[in-house]
Amino acid sequence: MTVQALAPEYRRIVELLQAEPGDGEGVSAKELAARLELELVPAKIEGVRSRAKRLVEREWLMASPSGRFMPRASLVPAAGS
């Protein structure tokens, strides 16, 4: 299944993490909301966290024990691809 099968809100989260996987520690829900150019209020941040957790459950993303999100290794494009 490709990322295109996801709803637009979910696809943006996966694509953002694939494009900018960060420093290996993952990205917090607040950082994701900021990168998605959402207003940084609790309702928006929790909405992003909820979507990211669903993507973890469906194995599109991984979550660290501290609650930071990162792309699954199998979904990250290889360098130069």
PyMOL Python script that loads the backbone (N, CA, C, O; Angstrom):
from pymol import cmd

cmd.read_pdbstr("""\
ATOM      1  N   MET A   1       0.846  -1.174   0.000  1.00  0.00           N
ATOM      2  CA  MET A   1       0.000   0.000   0.000  1.00  0.00           C
ATOM      3  C   MET A   1       0.895   1.242   0.000  1.00  0.00           C
ATOM      4  O   MET A   1       1.906   1.287   0.700  1.00  0.00           O
ATOM      5  N   THR A   2       0.519   2.228  -0.775  1.00  0.00           N
ATOM      6  CA  THR A   2       1.316   3.451  -0.849  1.00  0.00           C
ATOM      7  C   THR A   2       0.708   4.545   0.019  1.00  0.00           C
ATOM      8  O   THR A   2      -0.435   4.447   0.465  1.00  0.00           O
ATOM      9  N   VAL A   3       1.490   5.577   0.245  1.00  0.00           N
ATOM     10  CA  VAL A   3       1.055   6.717   1.043  1.00  0.00           C
ATOM     11  C   VAL A   3      -0.169   7.367   0.415  1.00  0.00           C
ATOM     12  O   VAL A   3      -0.987   7.956   1.122  1.00  0.00           O
ATOM     13  N   GLN A   4      -0.304   7.267  -0.893  1.00  0.00           N
ATOM     14  CA  GLN A   4      -1.441   7.880  -1.596  1.00  0.00           C
ATOM     15  C   GLN A   4      -2.775   7.290  -1.146  1.00  0.00           C
ATOM     16  O   GLN A   4      -3.818   7.910  -1.359  1.00  0.00           O
ATOM     17  N   ALA A   5      -2.768   6.107  -0.527  1.00  0.00           N
ATOM     18  CA  ALA A   5      -4.003   5.483  -0.055  1.00  0.00           C
ATOM     19  C   ALA A   5      -4.522   6.137   1.219  1.00  0.00           C
ATOM     20  O   ALA A   5      -5.679   5.936   1.587  1.00  0.00           O
ATOM     21  N   LEU A   6      -3.688   6.914   1.893  1.00  0.00           N
ATOM     22  CA  LEU A   6      -4.089   7.562   3.140  1.00  0.00           C
ATOM     23  C   LEU A   6      -4.922   8.814   2.877  1.00  0.00           C
ATOM     24  O   LEU A   6      -4.829   9.435   1.818  1.00  0.00           O
ATOM     25  N   ALA A   7      -5.740   9.166   3.871  1.00  0.00           N
ATOM     26  CA  ALA A   7      -6.486  10.427   3.821  1.00  0.00           C
ATOM     27  C   ALA A   7      -5.474  11.577   3.827  1.00  0.00           C
ATOM     28  O   ALA A   7      -4.370  11.415   4.347  1.00  0.00           O
ATOM     29  N   PRO A   8      -5.828  12.732   3.259  1.00  0.00           N
ATOM     30  CA  PRO A   8      -4.865  13.835   3.130  1.00  0.00           C
ATOM     31  C   PRO A   8      -4.180  14.251   4.432  1.00  0.00           C
ATOM     32  O   PRO A   8      -2.981  14.526   4.428  1.00  0.00           O
ATOM     33  N   GLU A   9      -4.919  14.304   5.548  1.00  0.00           N
ATOM     34  CA  GLU A   9      -4.305  14.734   6.814  1.00  0.00           C
ATOM     35  C   GLU A   9      -3.229  13.755   7.263  1.00  0.00           C
ATOM     36  O   GLU A   9      -2.183  14.156   7.774  1.00  0.00           O
ATOM     37  N   TYR A  10      -3.496  12.472   7.069  1.00  0.00           N
ATOM     38  CA  TYR A  10      -2.545  11.438   7.466  1.00  0.00           C
ATOM     39  C   TYR A  10      -1.356  11.411   6.508  1.00  0.00           C
ATOM     40  O   TYR A  10      -0.208  11.255   6.925  1.00  0.00           O
ATOM     41  N   ARG A  11      -1.653  11.566   5.219  1.00  0.00           N
ATOM     42  CA  ARG A  11      -0.597  11.558   4.207  1.00  0.00           C
ATOM     43  C   ARG A  11       0.414  12.675   4.463  1.00  0.00           C
ATOM     44  O   ARG A  11       1.620  12.467   4.325  1.00  0.00           O
ATOM     45  N   ARG A  12      -0.079  13.863   4.836  1.00  0.00           N
ATOM     46  CA  ARG A  12       0.832  14.988   5.106  1.00  0.00           C
ATOM     47  C   ARG A  12       1.785  14.669   6.247  1.00  0.00           C
ATOM     48  O   ARG A  12       2.961  15.028   6.190  1.00  0.00           O
ATOM     49  N   ILE A  13       1.292  13.999   7.281  1.00  0.00           N
ATOM     50  CA  ILE A  13       2.149  13.645   8.421  1.00  0.00           C
ATOM     51  C   ILE A  13       3.222  12.657   7.983  1.00  0.00           C
ATOM     52  O   ILE A  13       4.399  12.842   8.293  1.00  0.00           O
ATOM     53  N   VAL A  14       2.827  11.609   7.264  1.00  0.00           N
ATOM     54  CA  VAL A  14       3.797  10.596   6.818  1.00  0.00           C
ATOM     55  C   VAL A  14       4.821  11.221   5.872  1.00  0.00           C
ATOM     56  O   VAL A  14       6.021  10.986   6.015  1.00  0.00           O
ATOM     57  N   GLU A  15       4.357  12.014   4.910  1.00  0.00           N
ATOM     58  CA  GLU A  15       5.269  12.632   3.944  1.00  0.00           C
ATOM     59  C   GLU A  15       6.232  13.595   4.628  1.00  0.00           C
ATOM     60  O   GLU A  15       7.410  13.657   4.275  1.00  0.00           O
ATOM     61  N   LEU A  16       5.733  14.342   5.601  1.00  0.00           N
ATOM     62  CA  LEU A  16       6.591  15.280   6.329  1.00  0.00           C
ATOM     63  C   LEU A  16       7.703  14.530   7.064  1.00  0.00           C
ATOM     64  O   LEU A  16       8.862  14.941   7.020  1.00  0.00           O
ATOM     65  N   LEU A  17       7.357  13.442   7.734  1.00  0.00           N
ATOM     66  CA  LEU A  17       8.365  12.677   8.467  1.00  0.00           C
ATOM     67  C   LEU A  17       9.326  11.950   7.529  1.00  0.00           C
ATOM     68  O   LEU A  17      10.496  11.771   7.867  1.00  0.00           O
ATOM     69  N   GLN A  18       8.857  11.536   6.374  1.00  0.00           N
ATOM     70  CA  GLN A  18       9.747  10.901   5.408  1.00  0.00           C
ATOM     71  C   GLN A  18      10.735  11.907   4.836  1.00  0.00           C
ATOM     72  O   GLN A  18      11.909  11.590   4.640  1.00  0.00           O
ATOM     73  N   ALA A  19      10.264  13.110   4.571  1.00  0.00           N
ATOM     74  CA  ALA A  19      11.114  14.136   3.966  1.00  0.00           C
ATOM     75  C   ALA A  19      12.118  14.696   4.963  1.00  0.00           C
ATOM     76  O   ALA A  19      13.250  15.009   4.596  1.00  0.00           O
ATOM     77  N   GLU A  20      11.713  14.823   6.217  1.00  0.00           N
ATOM     78  CA  GLU A  20      12.568  15.389   7.255  1.00  0.00           C
ATOM     79  C   GLU A  20      12.561  14.472   8.466  1.00  0.00           C
ATOM     80  O   GLU A  20      11.945  14.799   9.480  1.00  0.00           O
ATOM     81  N   PRO A  21      13.236  13.326   8.382  1.00  0.00           N
ATOM     82  CA  PRO A  21      13.184  12.378   9.493  1.00  0.00           C
ATOM     83  C   PRO A  21      13.805  12.899  10.778  1.00  0.00           C
ATOM     84  O   PRO A  21      13.637  12.286  11.832  1.00  0.00           O
ATOM     85  N   GLY A  22      14.509  14.004  10.714  1.00  0.00           N
ATOM     86  CA  GLY A  22      15.075  14.587  11.937  1.00  0.00           C
ATOM     87  C   GLY A  22      16.397  13.960  12.336  1.00  0.00           C
ATOM     88  O   GLY A  22      17.138  13.441  11.501  1.00  0.00           O
ATOM     89  N   ASP A  23      16.675  14.019  13.626  1.00  0.00           N
ATOM     90  CA  ASP A  23      17.968  13.591  14.143  1.00  0.00           C
ATOM     91  C   ASP A  23      17.963  12.160  14.664  1.00  0.00           C
ATOM     92  O   ASP A  23      18.886  11.764  15.377  1.00  0.00           O
ATOM     93  N   GLY A  24      16.957  11.387  14.328  1.00  0.00           N
ATOM     94  CA  GLY A  24      16.881  10.016  14.796  1.00  0.00           C
ATOM     95  C   GLY A  24      16.132   9.869  16.102  1.00  0.00           C
ATOM     96  O   GLY A  24      15.801   8.752  16.501  1.00  0.00           O
ATOM     97  N   GLU A  25      15.859  10.969  16.772  1.00  0.00           N
ATOM     98  CA  GLU A  25      15.126  10.928  18.032  1.00  0.00           C
ATOM     99  C   GLU A  25      13.629  11.048  17.806  1.00  0.00           C
ATOM    100  O   GLU A  25      12.852  10.854  18.741  1.00  0.00           O
ATOM    101  N   GLY A  26      13.210  11.361  16.600  1.00  0.00           N
ATOM    102  CA  GLY A  26      11.806  11.526  16.298  1.00  0.00           C
ATOM    103  C   GLY A  26      11.353  12.962  16.477  1.00  0.00           C
ATOM    104  O   GLY A  26      12.137  13.842  16.833  1.00  0.00           O
ATOM    105  N   VAL A  27      10.084  13.176  16.226  1.00  0.00           N
ATOM    106  CA  VAL A  27       9.489  14.509  16.255  1.00  0.00           C
ATOM    107  C   VAL A  27       8.284  14.474  17.192  1.00  0.00           C
ATOM    108  O   VAL A  27       7.485  13.540  17.141  1.00  0.00           O
ATOM    109  N   SER A  28       8.153  15.478  18.039  1.00  0.00           N
ATOM    110  CA  SER A  28       7.013  15.538  18.951  1.00  0.00           C
ATOM    111  C   SER A  28       5.765  15.987  18.194  1.00  0.00           C
ATOM    112  O   SER A  28       5.855  16.511  17.084  1.00  0.00           O
ATOM    113  N   ALA A  29       4.607  15.775  18.804  1.00  0.00           N
ATOM    114  CA  ALA A  29       3.350  16.213  18.193  1.00  0.00           C
ATOM    115  C   ALA A  29       3.345  17.728  18.012  1.00  0.00           C
ATOM    116  O   ALA A  29       2.830  18.231  17.014  1.00  0.00           O
ATOM    117  N   LYS A  30       3.911  18.450  18.962  1.00  0.00           N
ATOM    118  CA  LYS A  30       3.959  19.915  18.856  1.00  0.00           C
ATOM    119  C   LYS A  30       4.829  20.336  17.670  1.00  0.00           C
ATOM    120  O   LYS A  30       4.467  21.249  16.928  1.00  0.00           O
ATOM    121  N   GLU A  31       5.974  19.672  17.492  1.00  0.00           N
ATOM    122  CA  GLU A  31       6.849  19.979  16.352  1.00  0.00           C
ATOM    123  C   GLU A  31       6.154  19.633  15.037  1.00  0.00           C
ATOM    124  O   GLU A  31       6.271  20.368  14.056  1.00  0.00           O
ATOM    125  N   LEU A  32       5.427  18.508  15.018  1.00  0.00           N
ATOM    126  CA  LEU A  32       4.682  18.142  13.817  1.00  0.00           C
ATOM    127  C   LEU A  32       3.636  19.204  13.487  1.00  0.00           C
ATOM    128  O   LEU A  32       3.499  19.605  12.331  1.00  0.00           O
ATOM    129  N   ALA A  33       2.907  19.656  14.493  1.00  0.00           N
ATOM    130  CA  ALA A  33       1.891  20.690  14.275  1.00  0.00           C
ATOM    131  C   ALA A  33       2.532  21.953  13.715  1.00  0.00           C
ATOM    132  O   ALA A  33       1.981  22.582  12.811  1.00  0.00           O
ATOM    133  N   ALA A  34       3.686  22.323  14.245  1.00  0.00           N
ATOM    134  CA  ALA A  34       4.378  23.519  13.751  1.00  0.00           C
ATOM    135  C   ALA A  34       4.806  23.327  12.301  1.00  0.00           C
ATOM    136  O   ALA A  34       4.648  24.235  11.485  1.00  0.00           O
ATOM    137  N   ARG A  35       5.348  22.150  11.969  1.00  0.00           N
ATOM    138  CA  ARG A  35       5.781  21.887  10.591  1.00  0.00           C
ATOM    139  C   ARG A  35       4.606  21.831   9.631  1.00  0.00           C
ATOM    140  O   ARG A  35       4.750  22.111   8.441  1.00  0.00           O
ATOM    141  N   LEU A  36       3.434  21.466  10.161  1.00  0.00           N
ATOM    142  CA  LEU A  36       2.227  21.439   9.338  1.00  0.00           C
ATOM    143  C   LEU A  36       1.570  22.813   9.269  1.00  0.00           C
ATOM    144  O   LEU A  36       0.508  22.975   8.668  1.00  0.00           O
ATOM    145  N   GLU A  37       2.215  23.801   9.892  1.00  0.00           N
ATOM    146  CA  GLU A  37       1.767  25.184   9.914  1.00  0.00           C
ATOM    147  C   GLU A  37       0.387  25.340  10.547  1.00  0.00           C
ATOM    148  O   GLU A  37      -0.439  26.128  10.088  1.00  0.00           O
ATOM    149  N   LEU A  38       0.153  24.562  11.625  1.00  0.00           N
ATOM    150  CA  LEU A  38      -1.082  24.679  12.380  1.00  0.00           C
ATOM    151  C   LEU A  38      -0.862  25.617  13.555  1.00  0.00           C
ATOM    152  O   LEU A  38       0.269  25.830  13.993  1.00  0.00           O
ATOM    153  N   GLU A  39      -1.941  26.169  14.054  1.00  0.00           N
ATOM    154  CA  GLU A  39      -1.872  27.012  15.236  1.00  0.00           C
ATOM    155  C   GLU A  39      -1.458  26.131  16.416  1.00  0.00           C
ATOM    156  O   GLU A  39      -2.027  25.057  16.612  1.00  0.00           O
ATOM    157  N   LEU A  40      -0.482  26.571  17.196  1.00  0.00           N
ATOM    158  CA  LEU A  40       0.045  25.755  18.283  1.00  0.00           C
ATOM    159  C   LEU A  40      -0.782  25.931  19.555  1.00  0.00           C
ATOM    160  O   LEU A  40      -0.338  26.510  20.547  1.00  0.00           O
ATOM    161  N   VAL A  41      -1.989  25.411  19.481  1.00  0.00           N
ATOM    162  CA  VAL A  41      -2.892  25.391  20.633  1.00  0.00           C
ATOM    163  C   VAL A  41      -3.149  23.923  20.970  1.00  0.00           C
ATOM    164  O   VAL A  41      -3.036  23.060  20.099  1.00  0.00           O
ATOM    165  N   PRO A  42      -3.494  23.635  22.229  1.00  0.00           N
ATOM    166  CA  PRO A  42      -3.664  22.231  22.636  1.00  0.00           C
ATOM    167  C   PRO A  42      -4.582  21.410  21.725  1.00  0.00           C
ATOM    168  O   PRO A  42      -4.275  20.251  21.447  1.00  0.00           O
ATOM    169  N   ALA A  43      -5.677  21.965  21.262  1.00  0.00           N
ATOM    170  CA  ALA A  43      -6.609  21.207  20.424  1.00  0.00           C
ATOM    171  C   ALA A  43      -5.946  20.741  19.119  1.00  0.00           C
ATOM    172  O   ALA A  43      -6.135  19.599  18.700  1.00  0.00           O
ATOM    173  N   LYS A  44      -5.181  21.615  18.488  1.00  0.00           N
ATOM    174  CA  LYS A  44      -4.516  21.257  17.219  1.00  0.00           C
ATOM    175  C   LYS A  44      -3.394  20.246  17.462  1.00  0.00           C
ATOM    176  O   LYS A  44      -3.240  19.287  16.706  1.00  0.00           O
ATOM    177  N   ILE A  45      -2.615  20.466  18.521  1.00  0.00           N
ATOM    178  CA  ILE A  45      -1.506  19.563  18.837  1.00  0.00           C
ATOM    179  C   ILE A  45      -2.034  18.170  19.156  1.00  0.00           C
ATOM    180  O   ILE A  45      -1.480  17.177  18.686  1.00  0.00           O
ATOM    181  N   GLU A  46      -3.100  18.084  19.951  1.00  0.00           N
ATOM    182  CA  GLU A  46      -3.673  16.780  20.304  1.00  0.00           C
ATOM    183  C   GLU A  46      -4.290  16.094  19.092  1.00  0.00           C
ATOM    184  O   GLU A  46      -4.271  14.867  19.004  1.00  0.00           O
ATOM    185  N   GLY A  47      -4.836  16.867  18.158  1.00  0.00           N
ATOM    186  CA  GLY A  47      -5.343  16.287  16.918  1.00  0.00           C
ATOM    187  C   GLY A  47      -4.236  15.638  16.114  1.00  0.00           C
ATOM    188  O   GLY A  47      -4.406  14.545  15.572  1.00  0.00           O
ATOM    189  N   VAL A  48      -3.101  16.314  16.038  1.00  0.00           N
ATOM    190  CA  VAL A  48      -1.935  15.762  15.327  1.00  0.00           C
ATOM    191  C   VAL A  48      -1.434  14.514  16.058  1.00  0.00           C
ATOM    192  O   VAL A  48      -1.112  13.508  15.426  1.00  0.00           O
ATOM    193  N   ARG A  49      -1.370  14.584  17.395  1.00  0.00           N
ATOM    194  CA  ARG A  49      -0.908  13.430  18.175  1.00  0.00           C
ATOM    195  C   ARG A  49      -1.821  12.222  17.941  1.00  0.00           C
ATOM    196  O   ARG A  49      -1.342  11.099  17.783  1.00  0.00           O
ATOM    197  N   SER A  50      -3.126  12.456  17.920  1.00  0.00           N
ATOM    198  CA  SER A  50      -4.091  11.383  17.697  1.00  0.00           C
ATOM    199  C   SER A  50      -3.899  10.739  16.331  1.00  0.00           C
ATOM    200  O   SER A  50      -3.904   9.514  16.209  1.00  0.00           O
ATOM    201  N   ARG A  51      -3.731  11.570  15.299  1.00  0.00           N
ATOM    202  CA  ARG A  51      -3.512  11.037  13.947  1.00  0.00           C
ATOM    203  C   ARG A  51      -2.200  10.261  13.880  1.00  0.00           C
ATOM    204  O   ARG A  51      -2.144   9.183  13.287  1.00  0.00           O
ATOM    205  N   ALA A  52      -1.152  10.803  14.484  1.00  0.00           N
ATOM    206  CA  ALA A  52       0.145  10.122  14.467  1.00  0.00           C
ATOM    207  C   ALA A  52       0.063   8.783  15.192  1.00  0.00           C
ATOM    208  O   ALA A  52       0.655   7.802  14.742  1.00  0.00           O
ATOM    209  N   LYS A  53      -0.661   8.729  16.304  1.00  0.00           N
ATOM    210  CA  LYS A  53      -0.815   7.463  17.035  1.00  0.00           C
ATOM    211  C   LYS A  53      -1.573   6.432  16.192  1.00  0.00           C
ATOM    212  O   LYS A  53      -1.251   5.244  16.220  1.00  0.00           O
ATOM    213  N   ARG A  54      -2.579   6.892  15.445  1.00  0.00           N
ATOM    214  CA  ARG A  54      -3.282   5.973  14.554  1.00  0.00           C
ATOM    215  C   ARG A  54      -2.345   5.442  13.478  1.00  0.00           C
ATOM    216  O   ARG A  54      -2.411   4.270  13.109  1.00  0.00           O
ATOM    217  N   LEU A  55      -1.477   6.306  12.979  1.00  0.00           N
ATOM    218  CA  LEU A  55      -0.502   5.866  11.968  1.00  0.00           C
ATOM    219  C   LEU A  55       0.488   4.873  12.564  1.00  0.00           C
ATOM    220  O   LEU A  55       0.957   3.979  11.859  1.00  0.00           O
ATOM    221  N   VAL A  56       0.815   5.009  13.846  1.00  0.00           N
ATOM    222  CA  VAL A  56       1.677   4.033  14.526  1.00  0.00           C
ATOM    223  C   VAL A  56       0.936   2.698  14.619  1.00  0.00           C
ATOM    224  O   VAL A  56       1.505   1.651  14.313  1.00  0.00           O
ATOM    225  N   GLU A  57      -0.326   2.732  15.039  1.00  0.00           N
ATOM    226  CA  GLU A  57      -1.131   1.504  15.152  1.00  0.00           C
ATOM    227  C   GLU A  57      -1.235   0.777  13.815  1.00  0.00           C
ATOM    228  O   GLU A  57      -1.266  -0.452  13.762  1.00  0.00           O
ATOM    229  N   ARG A  58      -1.288   1.553  12.744  1.00  0.00           N
ATOM    230  CA  ARG A  58      -1.429   0.970  11.399  1.00  0.00           C
ATOM    231  C   ARG A  58      -0.076   0.727  10.739  1.00  0.00           C
ATOM    232  O   ARG A  58      -0.005   0.384   9.558  1.00  0.00           O
ATOM    233  N   GLU A  59       0.986   0.905  11.502  1.00  0.00           N
ATOM    234  CA  GLU A  59       2.368   0.615  11.104  1.00  0.00           C
ATOM    235  C   GLU A  59       2.896   1.485   9.977  1.00  0.00           C
ATOM    236  O   GLU A  59       3.737   1.045   9.193  1.00  0.00           O
ATOM    237  N   TRP A  60       2.404   2.726   9.889  1.00  0.00           N
ATOM    238  CA  TRP A  60       2.965   3.689   8.953  1.00  0.00           C
ATOM    239  C   TRP A  60       4.109   4.452   9.608  1.00  0.00           C
ATOM    240  O   TRP A  60       5.049   4.869   8.932  1.00  0.00           O
ATOM    241  N   LEU A  61       4.030   4.637  10.930  1.00  0.00           N
ATOM    242  CA  LEU A  61       5.054   5.352  11.701  1.00  0.00           C
ATOM    243  C   LEU A  61       5.490   4.503  12.875  1.00  0.00           C
ATOM    244  O   LEU A  61       4.890   3.470  13.173  1.00  0.00           O
ATOM    245  N   MET A  62       6.546   4.953  13.537  1.00  0.00           N
ATOM    246  CA  MET A  62       7.005   4.361  14.787  1.00  0.00           C
ATOM    247  C   MET A  62       6.956   5.455  15.846  1.00  0.00           C
ATOM    248  O   MET A  62       7.041   6.644  15.536  1.00  0.00           O
ATOM    249  N   ALA A  63       6.818   5.035  17.102  1.00  0.00           N
ATOM    250  CA  ALA A  63       6.822   5.992  18.203  1.00  0.00           C
ATOM    251  C   ALA A  63       7.864   5.551  19.215  1.00  0.00           C
ATOM    252  O   ALA A  63       7.998   4.362  19.505  1.00  0.00           O
ATOM    253  N   SER A  64       8.601   6.516  19.751  1.00  0.00           N
ATOM    254  CA  SER A  64       9.572   6.215  20.799  1.00  0.00           C
ATOM    255  C   SER A  64       8.827   6.130  22.125  1.00  0.00           C
ATOM    256  O   SER A  64       7.690   6.591  22.224  1.00  0.00           O
ATOM    257  N   PRO A  65       9.451   5.548  23.143  1.00  0.00           N
ATOM    258  CA  PRO A  65       8.810   5.500  24.464  1.00  0.00           C
ATOM    259  C   PRO A  65       8.477   6.890  25.016  1.00  0.00           C
ATOM    260  O   PRO A  65       7.562   7.036  25.826  1.00  0.00           O
ATOM    261  N   SER A  66       9.216   7.901  24.579  1.00  0.00           N
ATOM    262  CA  SER A  66       8.960   9.265  25.052  1.00  0.00           C
ATOM    263  C   SER A  66       7.840   9.958  24.275  1.00  0.00           C
ATOM    264  O   SER A  66       7.514  11.112  24.555  1.00  0.00           O
ATOM    265  N   GLY A  67       7.241   9.249  23.285  1.00  0.00           N
ATOM    266  CA  GLY A  67       6.112   9.808  22.544  1.00  0.00           C
ATOM    267  C   GLY A  67       6.489  10.587  21.302  1.00  0.00           C
ATOM    268  O   GLY A  67       5.660  11.322  20.765  1.00  0.00           O
ATOM    269  N   ARG A  68       7.719  10.447  20.831  1.00  0.00           N
ATOM    270  CA  ARG A  68       8.136  11.136  19.604  1.00  0.00           C
ATOM    271  C   ARG A  68       7.909  10.192  18.422  1.00  0.00           C
ATOM    272  O   ARG A  68       8.028   8.974  18.553  1.00  0.00           O
ATOM    273  N   PHE A  69       7.583  10.771  17.276  1.00  0.00           N
ATOM    274  CA  PHE A  69       7.212   9.990  16.097  1.00  0.00           C
ATOM    275  C   PHE A  69       8.307  10.045  15.040  1.00  0.00           C
ATOM    276  O   PHE A  69       8.993  11.053  14.875  1.00  0.00           O
ATOM    277  N   MET A  70       8.449   8.925  14.327  1.00  0.00           N
ATOM    278  CA  MET A  70       9.444   8.838  13.257  1.00  0.00           C
ATOM    279  C   MET A  70       8.917   7.893  12.183  1.00  0.00           C
ATOM    280  O   MET A  70       8.064   7.049  12.457  1.00  0.00           O
ATOM    281  N   PRO A  71       9.428   8.035  10.954  1.00  0.00           N
ATOM    282  CA  PRO A  71       8.966   7.134   9.888  1.00  0.00           C
ATOM    283  C   PRO A  71       9.481   5.724  10.128  1.00  0.00           C
ATOM    284  O   PRO A  71      10.538   5.531  10.728  1.00  0.00           O
ATOM    285  N   ARG A  72       8.737   4.756   9.661  1.00  0.00           N
ATOM    286  CA  ARG A  72       9.212   3.362   9.731  1.00  0.00           C
ATOM    287  C   ARG A  72      10.382   3.242   8.772  1.00  0.00           C
ATOM    288  O   ARG A  72      10.385   3.859   7.707  1.00  0.00           O
ATOM    289  N   ALA A  73      11.361   2.459   9.142  1.00  0.00           N
ATOM    290  CA  ALA A  73      12.569   2.294   8.331  1.00  0.00           C
ATOM    291  C   ALA A  73      12.234   1.826   6.918  1.00  0.00           C
ATOM    292  O   ALA A  73      12.898   2.232   5.964  1.00  0.00           O
ATOM    293  N   SER A  74      11.221   0.983   6.769  1.00  0.00           N
ATOM    294  CA  SER A  74      10.875   0.457   5.441  1.00  0.00           C
ATOM    295  C   SER A  74      10.215   1.505   4.558  1.00  0.00           C
ATOM    296  O   SER A  74      10.118   1.303   3.347  1.00  0.00           O
ATOM    297  N   LEU A  75       9.751   2.637   5.134  1.00  0.00           N
ATOM    298  CA  LEU A  75       9.088   3.660   4.345  1.00  0.00           C
ATOM    299  C   LEU A  75      10.000   4.815   3.974  1.00  0.00           C
ATOM    300  O   LEU A  75       9.648   5.626   3.118  1.00  0.00           O
ATOM    301  N   VAL A  76      11.167   4.906   4.603  1.00  0.00           N
ATOM    302  CA  VAL A  76      12.083   6.009   4.330  1.00  0.00           C
ATOM    303  C   VAL A  76      12.780   5.750   3.012  1.00  0.00           C
ATOM    304  O   VAL A  76      13.400   4.700   2.849  1.00  0.00           O
ATOM    305  N   PRO A  77      12.699   6.680   2.053  1.00  0.00           N
ATOM    306  CA  PRO A  77      13.363   6.474   0.772  1.00  0.00           C
ATOM    307  C   PRO A  77      14.881   6.414   0.952  1.00  0.00           C
ATOM    308  O   PRO A  77      15.460   7.137   1.763  1.00  0.00           O
ATOM    309  N   ALA A  78      15.497   5.543   0.180  1.00  0.00           N
ATOM    310  CA  ALA A  78      16.945   5.433   0.239  1.00  0.00           C
ATOM    311  C   ALA A  78      17.595   6.699  -0.298  1.00  0.00           C
ATOM    312  O   ALA A  78      17.023   7.382  -1.147  1.00  0.00           O
ATOM    313  N   ALA A  79      18.770   7.008   0.188  1.00  0.00           N
ATOM    314  CA  ALA A  79      19.493   8.202  -0.266  1.00  0.00           C
ATOM    315  C   ALA A  79      19.730   8.097  -1.763  1.00  0.00           C
ATOM    316  O   ALA A  79      20.160   7.057  -2.263  1.00  0.00           O
ATOM    317  N   GLY A  80      19.447   9.178  -2.469  1.00  0.00           N
ATOM    318  CA  GLY A  80      19.653   9.211  -3.908  1.00  0.00           C
ATOM    319  C   GLY A  80      18.483   8.670  -4.706  1.00  0.00           C
ATOM    320  O   GLY A  80      18.536   8.653  -5.935  1.00  0.00           O
ATOM    321  N   SER A  81      17.406   8.218  -4.026  1.00  0.00           N
ATOM    322  CA  SER A  81      16.233   7.694  -4.735  1.00  0.00           C
ATOM    323  C   SER A  81      15.308   8.811  -5.125  1.00  0.00           C
ATOM    324  O   SER A  81      14.265   8.566  -5.731  1.00  0.00           O
TER     325      SER A  81
END
""", "prot")
cmd.dss("prot")
cmd.show_as("cartoon", "prot")
cmd.util.cbc("prot")
cmd.orient("prot")
